[in-house]
Amino acid sequence: MELKHATHEFPPLYDENSRILILGSFPSIRSREQKFFYGHPQNRFWKILAAVYEEKELLSIEEKREFALRHGIALYDSIEECDIIGSSDSSIRNVIPADLTPIFEAAKIEHIFTNGKASARMFEKYQTTTIPMTCLPSSSPANAAWSLEKLIEAWSVIRL
């Protein structure tokens, strides 16, 4: 596979009640196809959030959207455009960072959490804010060193 230019093909998810912002690095191929966050069936993101908030498994995009907004969670990614091989964070080049200003203007974000180190690196490199940021372990299936149970425990900090 070779580097291909890709753009973020769907908007951030937030409303005026969003208090935390969870940032991925850049959407996977599957997420870009679905035009929604964490669309790959092997990504553990939605299982983690459901467990942290002690709710049932989230299946449809509408259930996931409603869940996030109900819990004051905004979702987006650190990168708006880049060159990437498949869905590999380690291949990302020529980054155009996301403009998070509309989220910060509409919502009272109290804390930012990044889903993995790649997102944290991009956030720290391109964003300027006084809002505290915490890097959480990636929910990606590529992060095989972390079991679902360990991820749920680490991610429990999002419940502000």
N, C-alpha and C positions, 0 to 999 in steps of 0.2 A: 504494500500500500504506500501511497505517497501523500505528502502534505496537500491538503485542499483548503481553500478559503471557505470559512463557514461563518454565518451570522446567527445571532440569537433570534429565533423566529417567533417568539411569543412574549407578551408583556409581563412585567412583574406582577405578583399577586400581593395586594395590600389594600387596606382601607384606613379610615381615620382612627380606628380602634387598635391598629397593629402596634404592638409594643416591643416585639423582638423581630429582628431581621435575620433570616438564615440565608447565607450566601453559598451557593455551590461555586465551582470554578467556571465551567461551561457545559451546557446541556449535551448529553449523549446523543448519538444518532437517533435512538429510539425516542428520547424526550423531544427532540426537534421534530420528529415525524408526528408525535402525538400533540405537539404544541402545549406541553405541560411538564411540570417538574418531576424528575425521578421516574421516568416512564419505563425504564428497563425492569423486567420482572425479577431479576436477580438483585437489584439494588434494594437495600434494606431500610431505606429512609422512612417509608410510610409505616413499616412494621415497628420501627423504633419509636416513632412519634405516637402511634396508637398505644404502644405499651407504656410509654412515659406518662401519657394522660389517662391510662387505664380505660381505654375504649376498644371497641371491636375493630377488627381488621377493616381497613379502608380499601374499597375495591374500585369504585368508579372515580373518574376525574371530578365529577360534581361533589361526591362525598369528600374527596380530598380537599377541594377548594373550600367547601363549607367548614370542614374541620379546622383548617388553618386559620381562617378568618374568625371563627368562633373562639379560638384560643389566642387571638391577638398576634398571630404569626404572619409576618410578611416573608415572601420568598422571591429570591432572584439569584443572579449569578454575578461574579466579579468581572466577567469578560463579556463584552458585547459582540466582538468579532475577533477572529484569529485564524491562523493557519493551523490545521490539526490533522493528524492521521487517525481516522476512525473516531473513537471516543477517548483516546489516550491523553490524559493530562500531561504526561511526560513529553509528549511530542509538540505541545503548544508553542507557537512562535508568532511573532508580529501581532501582538495583542493591541486591541482597541478596548480600553476598559469601559465598563458599564457606567452610565450616568445615574447615580443613585439619588440625585437631588430631588426628583419628583416624590420619591418615597419619603425622604426626610422632611419635605415641605408639607406633605399631607398627613403624616402619621407622627406620633410622639414615640419614636424608636428609643428605647432605653438601653438596649444591648444588642450587639451584633455577634452572631455565631457563624463561624465558617465551617463548612462541611469538608474537612480535610485540609492538608497543608498547602496544596496548590492554590486553593481559594484564598487561604490566609496570606500567602506570598503575594498574590495579585492584589488583594485588598491593601496590604501594607505598602506596596509599591506605588499604587495609583490613587488611593483615596486619602482625603484629609478630613478627619472628623475627631471630635472629642468624645464621641460615644464609645464606651468600652467594647472591646472585641475579644472573643475567646475562640480559639481554634479547637474544634472537636474532631475526634477521629472520623475518617471518611466512612460513609455508609456504603461505598462501592463494593461490589463483590471482589474487586482486585485487592481490597484490604482484608485478605484472608486471615491475617494474624489476629484479628479481632472477632471474637464470637458475637453472635447476636446478643447474648446475655451481657457481655462486657460493654458492647455498644450502648445498650439500654441504660446501663448503670452510668456510663460517662455522659450520655446525653440528658440524663435527668436534671442537669443543671439549667436546662432551658426553662424549667418551670419557675419563673421569677415570682 
